[in-house]
Amino acid sequence: MTSEILPGEIRPRPVVSRLPRYAAGKPPVAVDGLASYKLSSNENPLPLFRQC
């Protein structure tokens, strides 16, 4: 893999590299004052999108 940017290549913002890595099967970490929910890989927190 190369760090060279090719024309038309999409690169994530640098802040993305500071996010914690995904750990499969682990429950969400509890945060005081917030309710957390774990979605399955096929679930979406947004309403159904209907194209016209």
Residue frames as qw, qx, qy, qz and C-alpha x, y, z in Angstrom:
[[0.000, 0.889, 0.457, 0.000, 0.00, 0.00, 0.00],
 [0.450, 0.233, 0.009, 0.862, 1.29, 3.44, -0.84],
 [0.116, -0.650, -0.428, 0.617, 0.65, 6.83, 0.78],
 [0.109, -0.063, 0.419, 0.899, 0.66, 8.49, -2.64],
 [0.412, 0.537, 0.474, -0.563, -2.62, 10.27, -3.49],
 [0.306, 0.179, 0.730, 0.585, -3.85, 9.47, -6.98],
 [0.240, -0.006, -0.184, -0.953, -6.11, 11.80, -8.98],
 [0.642, -0.220, -0.401, -0.616, -9.75, 11.25, -8.03],
 [0.525, -0.105, -0.796, 0.283, -8.84, 9.20, -4.95],
 [0.491, -0.725, -0.133, -0.465, -10.96, 9.72, -1.86],
 [0.463, 0.153, -0.658, 0.574, -9.01, 10.04, 1.40],
 [0.463, -0.731, -0.501, 0.018, -10.60, 10.27, 4.86],
 [0.087, -0.898, 0.172, -0.396, -9.94, 13.32, 7.01],
 [0.373, 0.404, -0.705, 0.449, -6.94, 12.95, 9.37],
 [0.462, -0.342, 0.450, -0.684, -9.25, 12.99, 12.42],
 [0.911, 0.010, -0.218, -0.349, -10.59, 9.58, 11.33],
 [0.665, 0.279, -0.630, 0.287, -7.28, 7.94, 12.28],
 [0.051, -0.330, 0.602, -0.726, -7.82, 9.11, 15.89],
 [0.775, -0.205, -0.037, -0.596, -11.10, 7.17, 16.23],
 [0.509, -0.336, 0.778, -0.155, -10.93, 3.91, 18.19],
 [0.231, 0.170, -0.862, -0.418, -10.82, 0.75, 16.08],
 [0.775, -0.137, -0.176, -0.592, -14.00, -1.30, 15.70],
 [0.109, -0.247, 0.932, -0.244, -14.19, -4.25, 18.06],
 [0.559, -0.126, -0.620, -0.535, -16.70, -6.83, 16.83],
 [0.643, -0.349, -0.680, -0.045, -19.18, -8.14, 19.38],
 [0.315, -0.122, -0.535, 0.775, -18.26, -5.79, 22.20],
 [0.090, -0.808, -0.581, 0.038, -21.10, -3.93, 23.93],
 [0.177, 0.788, 0.018, 0.590, -21.11, -0.12, 23.88],
 [0.397, -0.013, -0.524, 0.753, -19.24, 1.65, 26.65],
 [0.229, -0.795, -0.557, 0.070, -21.58, 3.24, 29.23],
 [0.234, 0.302, -0.066, 0.922, -21.49, 7.04, 29.41],
 [0.080, -0.455, -0.641, 0.613, -23.12, 8.80, 32.36],
 [0.243, 0.546, 0.175, -0.783, -26.24, 10.70, 31.30],
 [0.433, 0.389, -0.511, -0.633, -26.49, 9.05, 27.87],
 [0.847, 0.086, 0.467, -0.237, -28.47, 6.03, 26.73],
 [0.091, 0.505, -0.731, -0.449, -26.49, 3.87, 24.32],
 [0.869, 0.245, 0.286, -0.320, -27.85, 1.32, 21.89],
 [0.294, -0.351, 0.784, 0.419, -26.09, -1.33, 19.84],
 [0.707, 0.473, -0.036, -0.525, -27.40, -1.73, 16.30],
 [0.823, 0.052, 0.526, 0.207, -26.96, -4.83, 14.21],
 [0.324, -0.248, 0.504, 0.761, -24.98, -4.47, 11.01],
 [0.087, 0.397, 0.715, 0.569, -28.21, -4.34, 8.99],
 [0.150, -0.807, -0.536, 0.199, -29.93, -1.73, 11.21],
 [0.283, 0.393, 0.102, 0.869, -29.98, 2.00, 10.59],
 [0.132, -0.445, -0.560, 0.686, -30.93, 4.68, 13.17],
 [0.168, 0.225, -0.182, -0.942, -32.40, 6.84, 10.39],
 [0.670, 0.359, 0.420, -0.496, -35.92, 6.55, 8.98],
 [0.679, 0.263, 0.630, 0.271, -36.54, 4.59, 5.80],
 [0.016, 0.498, -0.318, -0.806, -35.37, 6.44, 2.68],
 [0.595, 0.504, 0.626, -0.009, -37.85, 6.33, -0.15],
 [0.194, -0.203, 0.439, 0.853, -36.73, 7.53, -3.56],
 [0.492, 0.556, 0.286, -0.606, -39.38, 9.30, -5.66]]
